[in-house]
Amino acid sequence: MSETKGPPPPKGGGTRGPQLPIDDNIYILLLLGLLLGIYYIVKKYRSSDSPV
């Protein structure tokens, strides 16, 4: 009797596939999003906090 083991392991040692251009710049995009969010929050509080 022969046992079936399933498919063989993938070749290449666990590569994740092709890199997309966004993968290289993900930290820059996160930083820009954080800075943009801080800008909008500061802008909102400055406009509502003006003296009469």
Secondary structure, 3 states (H helix, E strand, C coil): CCCCCCCCCCCCCCCCCCCCHHHHCHHHHHHHHHHHHHHHHHHHHHHHCCCC
